[in-house]
Amino acid sequence: MLTDRQVQVLQVIIDEFIQSAEPIGSRAIAKKEQVTFSPATIRNEMADLEDLGFIEKTHTSSGRIPSERGYRFYVDHLLSPTRLSESEMTIIRNSIRKEMLEFERVVQQSARVLSDLTNYTSMILGPEVFETTLKQIQIISLSEYTAVAILVTSTGHVEHRYFNVPASMKTNDLEKLVNILNDRLTDVPIIQLEEKLYGEIMVLLREHSDDYEMTYHYLKEALLDKQPVKLYMDGKTNILMQPEFNDVQKIQSLYTVMEKEDEMAHLLRTSEQGMKVSIGHENQLDEMQDCSLITTTYSLGEGQIGTIALLGPTRMEYSRVITLLNVLSKRLTSTFHSWY
């Protein structure tokens, strides 16, 4: 158990290091207004904190920096609530509006705002497509041989699928097809689309289309998607701005893993609501063990949960980031629930 004096010294070291990225020594701590004891006393407390594993010495300075254990104690016991500025709240309100009716637009804007306000890398995990239902289908002819299918799901997710149109299919045939699809597929879970297409829809195509097998082939191409999740990411280059990441090999490894969408989505996927802070070696991926990953959840309605995350150095502004994520989570949840 740390003494009150040790806690005070540790908090000053972490607060200062978060802002400056520079090791801090006993004289600098002694100059802080809230610190009332001498540099000699501070040195003794710092030595004890180092022995306990809460701070560590660097090779290039006589000062100390927080260890992962120090950050964990700080997050668990020392964080105080932070209020966002009115300008920050205005940015969030103006960027994520309830009248936006496309899931992609809302989430892309959210990821961009989050990375811009923090200078970290933001990630937002979209809905599990296999858990959603189909709400509406539109098919728009683009040319004599191409069309786009627009799928709207129960989460507000809008997907555009481009496909070839059979030469035998005319405009009025497309209109009939759209009516059939909306009549038979509305509120059908995405995971059941293939079964419905091969069953009910195929029977109806035989009645209304001369070239029903070819029509079925193109419908399958347009409506069935093998991608179960969508991961939206913004601010990947922000990591380059952090002084901790000046090792080219370290950056390359981190970038490589961030490009693996399935791996990152698996990392962020959760069924548990709430905030989670993973610091350094608490992260599952080796490439992220010099980072902190903070995640929280938002609700899409109908029992579905999405994930918002920020990836940055272990020297992260934890209190501000947690406040931002909480505000954004509430904003997204409110926006999506207003659609239903």
Secondary structure, 3 states (H helix, E strand, C coil): CCCHHHHHHHHHHHHHHHHHCCCECHHHHHCCCCCCCCHHHHHHHHHHHHHCCCEEECCCCCCEEECHHHHHHHHHHHCCCCCCCHHHHHHHHHHCCCCCCCHHHHHHHHHHHHHHHHCCEEEEECCCHHHCEEEEEEEEECCCCEEEEEEEECCCCEEEEEEECCCCCCHHHHHHHHHHHHHHHCCCEHHHHHHHHHHHHHHHHHHHCCCHHHHHHHHHHHHCCCCCCCEEEECHHHHHHCCCCCCHHHHHHHHHHHCCHHHHHHHHCCCCCCCEEEEHHHCCCHHHCCEEEEEEEEEEECCEEEEEEEEEECCCCHHHHHHHHHHHHHHHHHHHHCCC
